[in-house]
Amino acid sequence: MGYSIYYNRAFIQVGENYIPVVCSGASNVCDFVRGHMMLERNWDVLNWKRRDKVLFSEATIHEIAKDYENNHQECGMSFKSYGRPFEAGEFEAWIIEGMKKAFTVEEYVAAGNRLFVVDYPNGMIERWRLQPFTTEAELLTITSQFDAGHEIDITFADVRTINRPSRRKVREDRLKEGGFTLVRSESQNN
């Protein structure tokens, strides 16, 4: 019997909301990658119990984290990499920590990533479609087209790795856009 391994997280910030994207896979499923058998990895949204949504408020992320933590405590099937199980409360904290390291769609794309909305019409996984997006506006347009109850997901093109935006570059870009204000005291100017 297999268990779920959670390798990494790449939360996407959309305004005041977040898309909790994580890299996970089953311990008993392998992919053939560059001539080698490797454990599967997939980038998916943590939207179990909420399959028709991908965008969540901070309060809802806390609820999602609690749901995943409770499920882990009940069945013990959520592990970190290298076969180590999450300790009590650790899985919930790991999910919540993802909000602090969130980047915008544009920042992920500028770092060289390709993102897609995965559309499961009528919940039928065998007929899924990928819809690419490169901006927050495109993402919101695509996701607004789906009816309530329509299953959707967000994924990165490369299931093994993603390019993380540089925190320093992001800060500099936001300064240029007027996102932050630097205040210098008189003592610093002298």
Buried (B, 14 or more C-beta within 10 A) or exposed (E): EEBBBBBBBBBBBBEEBBBBBBBBBBBEEEBEEEEEEEBBBBBBBBBEEBBBBBBBEEEBBBEBBBBBBEBBBEEEBBBBEEEEBBEEEBBBEBBBEBBEEBBBBBBBBBBEBBBBBBBBEEEEEEEEEEBEBBEBEBBBEBBEEBEEEBBBBBBBEEBEEBBBBEEEEBEEBEEEEEEEEEEEEEEEEE
